[in-house]
């Protein structure tokens, strides 16, 4: 019987590639959040504030948590439950908050100044 197994050894290059792609994604997300926040400051628009906070909770916070917990897990011995239960729960709650903020920014009644 032949047992098919994947390559269990991951090289440092694999981790560096994943980290660099994740950092590029975080940078792009921060760029979008910053522009939405600048739109809020320029126009004093509540919609843009909720758009910026929703984008931040939906993109920046989950990716940063994922990178941070993974890095922390490399230096300390975290239990596997942290990766399989706690981290996904926290990330999903952040994503739900971000989606609610985006929905609110779309459904908010416009101010008279907008």
PLY file of the C-alpha trace (Angstrom):
ply
format ascii 1.0
element vertex 114
property float x
property float y
property float z
element edge 113
property int vertex1
property int vertex2
end_header
0.00 0.00 0.00
1.37 3.41 -0.97
0.67 6.21 1.41
0.60 9.60 -0.24
1.98 12.27 1.98
2.51 15.92 1.31
5.76 17.69 1.83
5.82 18.19 5.59
8.97 20.28 5.65
8.41 23.94 4.97
11.40 26.03 4.18
12.15 29.54 5.33
11.48 30.69 1.77
7.87 29.46 2.09
7.36 31.50 5.24
9.03 34.57 3.73
6.85 34.36 0.63
3.68 34.07 2.72
4.79 36.92 4.99
5.66 39.21 2.08
2.33 38.59 0.33
0.49 39.19 3.61
2.38 42.43 4.24
1.57 43.65 0.72
-2.12 42.92 1.35
-2.02 44.76 4.69
-0.29 47.72 3.02
-2.94 47.95 0.32
-5.71 47.67 2.89
-4.14 50.43 5.00
-3.85 52.59 1.87
-7.61 52.20 1.23
-8.49 52.87 4.88
-6.29 55.97 4.93
-7.97 57.38 1.83
-11.43 56.74 3.26
-10.38 58.43 6.51
-8.99 61.41 4.59
-12.33 61.64 2.79
-14.05 61.75 6.17
-11.75 64.52 7.38
-12.09 66.53 4.17
-15.89 66.33 3.87
-16.85 65.75 7.52
-18.94 62.81 6.29
-20.17 60.23 8.78
-20.55 57.73 5.95
-16.84 57.92 5.14
-15.94 57.40 8.79
-17.99 54.20 8.95
-16.58 53.14 5.58
-13.02 53.61 6.87
-13.69 51.78 10.13
-15.51 48.97 8.32
-12.66 48.49 5.86
-10.17 48.48 8.72
-12.11 45.87 10.70
-12.69 43.78 7.60
-9.16 43.78 6.18
-6.41 45.23 8.36
-7.33 43.84 11.77
-7.80 40.16 10.74
-4.60 40.08 8.68
-2.60 41.78 11.42
-3.98 39.39 14.03
-3.15 36.42 11.85
0.42 37.58 11.23
0.92 38.57 14.87
-0.40 35.34 16.38
1.57 33.25 13.89
4.75 35.16 14.74
4.05 34.83 18.44
3.43 31.12 17.99
6.85 30.74 16.37
8.60 32.21 19.39
6.43 30.68 22.13
4.68 27.35 22.29
1.03 28.27 21.80
-1.55 25.54 22.08
-3.15 24.37 18.86
-6.54 25.51 20.22
-5.35 29.10 19.80
-4.98 28.56 16.04
-8.03 26.37 15.54
-10.58 28.08 17.80
-9.67 31.39 19.43
-8.01 33.10 16.47
-10.79 32.24 13.99
-13.45 33.39 16.47
-11.74 36.74 17.02
-11.19 37.21 13.28
-14.83 36.41 12.46
-16.09 38.85 15.11
-13.87 41.58 13.61
-15.17 40.76 10.12
-18.79 40.87 11.32
-18.14 44.26 12.93
-16.55 45.50 9.71
-19.45 44.29 7.59
-21.93 45.94 9.97
-20.00 49.23 9.76
-19.96 49.01 5.94
-23.68 48.25 5.89
-24.35 51.16 8.22
-22.30 53.47 5.99
-24.49 52.49 3.05
-27.82 52.71 4.88
-27.22 55.78 7.05
-29.58 58.66 6.43
-27.61 61.42 4.74
-26.89 64.58 6.69
-28.16 67.84 5.33
-24.54 68.83 4.66
-23.93 65.78 2.40
0 1
1 2
2 3
3 4
4 5
5 6
6 7
7 8
8 9
9 10
10 11
11 12
12 13
13 14
14 15
15 16
16 17
17 18
18 19
19 20
20 21
21 22
22 23
23 24
24 25
25 26
26 27
27 28
28 29
29 30
30 31
31 32
32 33
33 34
34 35
35 36
36 37
37 38
38 39
39 40
40 41
41 42
42 43
43 44
44 45
45 46
46 47
47 48
48 49
49 50
50 51
51 52
52 53
53 54
54 55
55 56
56 57
57 58
58 59
59 60
60 61
61 62
62 63
63 64
64 65
65 66
66 67
67 68
68 69
69 70
70 71
71 72
72 73
73 74
74 75
75 76
76 77
77 78
78 79
79 80
80 81
81 82
82 83
83 84
84 85
85 86
86 87
87 88
88 89
89 90
90 91
91 92
92 93
93 94
94 95
95 96
96 97
97 98
98 99
99 100
100 101
101 102
102 103
103 104
104 105
105 106
106 107
107 108
108 109
109 110
110 111
111 112
112 113
